[in-house]
Amino acid sequence: MWRDDALVLIDNYLAGSMGVADFCAAFEESWNFDRPSDQPLGAEESVFKRIFDAAVWYSPIEEERKRIPGYLDEAAIQVTVRNARDELR
């Protein structure tokens, strides 16, 4: 089930076994291509969507983040994912 795979990604990232860039790329790809539309996530969908929305705005380049409003750094991703994971428990 997609939810279980997404939780593994989240837990791997939060445990430090996956870097932020790899996590963001993997979560974005999973959300866009692996999440089946016929399996609604119910109330949790908005929580997972928050992670997706943050992941697509991640940029590892500080100059880019300063120049382009909305780009997020590693700290912002960490906070978003940690808060979302707490909600999913």
N, C-alpha and C positions, 0 to 999 in steps of 0.2 A: 504494500500500500504506500502511496506517495507520502503520506503524513509521516510514516515511520522512517522512510529514507530521509526526509527533510530533517527530522529530529536527530538522526545520526550525523548529518552534516553540521547542524547547529552544535551538537555536543562535541564533535571533533574540533570544531573551531574554538569553542570555549575552553576545551581542555588543552589547547595549544598544539595539537597535532596537525593543524592545518593553518596556513597563513591567511591573512585577511584578503589578499588579492585572489588566492585560490578559492577561498570560501565564497566570495562575492560572485566570481565567475561560475562556480558550480551551482550556487543557489539560483542565480538568474537563469541558467540553462535548464535546471530542473523545473523551475516555476513555468518557464515558457514551453518546454517540450515534453516533460515527463508527467506533469500533473494532469490526470484524466478529468475531462470536463463532466463526465457522468458520475463522479464521486464528490459531491459537495462536502466542503469542510465545515459547514455550519458556522457557529460563532467563532471558531478558530481561524476562519479564512482571513479576517481583518488583521489578525496578529501575524500570520505568515505574509500577508501582503505588505505590512509595514517593513518586514525584513527585506522583501524583494525591492520595495521602493528605496530603501537605504542602499542596498547592494548595487543597484544600477547607477547610483550617484557617487559611488566610491572612486576616488582618484588618489593614487600614490604620489602624485606630483604636487608639491607644496605651492609652487608658482601658479599652477593651473587652478588650485583651490582658491588662491587669493584673487585670481582674475575672473573666475567663473562662479557666480553665486549659485549655491545649491550643492556644489561638489562637497563630498564628505571625506574626512580623514579616518584613520584607523580607530581613534578614540570614539568617534561618533558611531561607527559600525559596532564596536564592542558594546557600547551602552545600549544601542537599539536591540542587538541580538540577546544580550543578557536580560534586558527587561522583557522581551518577548518570550524568552525561554521560561522565565519565572511565571508568566501568565499561562503558559502551556502546561505547566505541572499539574 
